[in-house]
């Protein structure tokens, strides 16, 4: 049973901003710390499913030189007790040789409320297909 309240929705929406702030920190460890030890990442830029903390850190280490950042275009938040889902579209920006590239992508974050706070347990991101 979905248990959304406006307060719950706002809390879950802030989790994306926490992730984006960590992404912009330049430190892969800051991003990886937001994922549960048993998290699964289906990343945007590699053709593998990442299912260990070390694989997730390695992935974000490869992105950090490109100064990644993201901005939500649209999101859909649902809250089910200790589980919350945020899915939608975002602009994902990367710098390459001093030139910023912006890509539109889809995202799904699934969060679990653990004793030490909300953690990402599932994250999927993929570039939006061209029409």
C-alpha positions as CSV (number, residue, x, y, z in Angstrom):
1,X,0.0,0.0,0.0
2,X,1.4,3.4,-1.0
3,X,1.8,5.7,1.9
4,X,2.7,9.1,0.4
5,X,2.3,12.3,2.2
6,X,3.6,15.6,1.1
7,X,6.2,15.4,3.9
8,X,7.4,11.9,2.7
9,X,7.5,13.1,-0.9
10,X,9.7,16.1,0.0
11,X,12.1,13.9,2.0
12,X,12.4,11.4,-0.8
13,X,12.9,14.3,-3.4
14,X,15.8,15.6,-1.2
15,X,17.6,12.2,-1.5
16,X,18.2,12.9,-5.2
17,X,19.7,16.3,-4.4
18,X,21.9,14.6,-1.8
19,X,23.1,12.2,-4.5
20,X,23.7,15.0,-7.0
21,X,25.7,17.0,-4.5
22,X,27.8,13.9,-3.8
23,X,28.2,13.5,-7.6
24,X,29.5,17.1,-7.9
25,X,31.9,16.6,-5.0
26,X,34.4,15.0,-7.3
27,X,34.8,12.1,-4.8
28,X,33.4,8.7,-5.9
29,X,33.4,7.5,-2.3
30,X,30.9,10.3,-1.4
31,X,28.5,9.0,-4.1
32,X,29.1,5.3,-3.2
33,X,28.4,6.0,0.5
34,X,24.7,6.7,-0.5
35,X,24.3,3.1,-1.8
36,X,23.5,0.2,0.5
37,X,26.2,-2.6,0.5
38,X,23.8,-4.8,-1.4
39,X,22.8,-2.2,-4.0
40,X,22.5,-2.7,-7.7
41,X,23.5,0.0,-10.2
42,X,22.5,-0.3,-13.8
43,X,24.7,2.6,-15.0
44,X,24.3,5.0,-17.9
45,X,27.8,4.7,-19.4
46,X,28.9,1.0,-19.1
47,X,27.3,-2.2,-20.3
48,X,27.5,-4.0,-17.0
49,X,25.3,-4.3,-13.9
50,X,27.3,-3.2,-10.9
51,X,26.5,-5.1,-7.7
52,X,29.4,-4.5,-5.3
53,X,30.5,-1.4,-3.5
54,X,33.9,-1.5,-5.2
55,X,32.4,-1.8,-8.7
56,X,30.2,1.3,-7.9
57,X,33.2,3.3,-6.6
58,X,35.2,2.3,-9.7
59,X,32.3,3.4,-12.0
60,X,32.0,6.8,-10.4
61,X,35.8,7.2,-10.3
62,X,35.7,7.0,-14.1
63,X,33.0,9.7,-14.2
64,X,34.6,12.2,-11.8
65,X,37.2,13.7,-14.3
66,X,34.2,14.7,-16.5
67,X,32.6,16.8,-13.7
68,X,29.2,15.1,-13.8
69,X,26.0,16.8,-12.6
70,X,22.3,16.3,-13.1
71,X,19.0,18.2,-12.9
72,X,15.6,16.7,-12.7
73,X,13.2,17.4,-15.5
74,X,10.3,15.4,-14.1
75,X,10.0,12.9,-11.3
76,X,7.5,10.5,-9.8
77,X,7.8,9.6,-6.2
78,X,6.1,6.7,-4.4
79,X,6.6,5.7,-0.8
80,X,5.9,2.2,0.6
81,X,6.9,2.2,4.3
82,X,10.6,1.5,4.4
83,X,10.9,1.5,0.5
84,X,10.6,4.6,-1.7
85,X,10.9,5.0,-5.5
86,X,11.8,8.1,-7.5
87,X,11.7,7.7,-11.3
88,X,11.6,10.2,-14.1
89,X,13.8,12.1,-16.5
90,X,16.9,14.2,-15.9
91,X,19.5,16.3,-17.7
92,X,22.9,14.7,-17.1
93,X,25.9,17.0,-17.8
94,X,29.5,15.9,-18.4
95,X,32.5,18.0,-19.4
96,X,34.8,16.7,-22.1
97,X,37.9,18.7,-23.0
98,X,36.4,21.8,-21.5
99,X,33.1,21.4,-23.4
100,X,30.0,20.5,-21.5
101,X,27.7,17.9,-23.0
102,X,24.2,17.6,-21.8
103,X,22.2,14.3,-22.2
104,X,18.6,13.6,-21.3
105,X,18.3,10.3,-19.5
106,X,15.8,8.2,-17.6
107,X,16.3,7.3,-14.0
108,X,14.9,5.1,-11.3
109,X,16.2,5.2,-7.7
110,X,14.8,2.7,-5.2
111,X,15.6,3.6,-1.6
112,X,15.4,1.5,1.6
113,X,15.2,3.1,5.0
114,X,18.0,1.4,6.9
115,X,19.0,2.0,10.6
116,X,21.5,4.6,9.4
117,X,19.1,6.4,7.1
118,X,17.8,6.1,3.5
119,X,20.2,4.1,1.2
120,X,20.0,3.5,-2.5
121,X,19.3,-0.2,-3.1
122,X,18.6,0.0,-6.9
123,X,19.6,2.6,-9.4
124,X,19.0,2.5,-13.1
125,X,20.0,5.3,-15.5
126,X,19.9,5.2,-19.3
127,X,20.2,7.8,-22.1
128,X,16.8,8.7,-23.6
129,X,16.4,7.2,-27.1
130,X,16.3,9.7,-29.9
131,X,12.8,10.1,-31.5
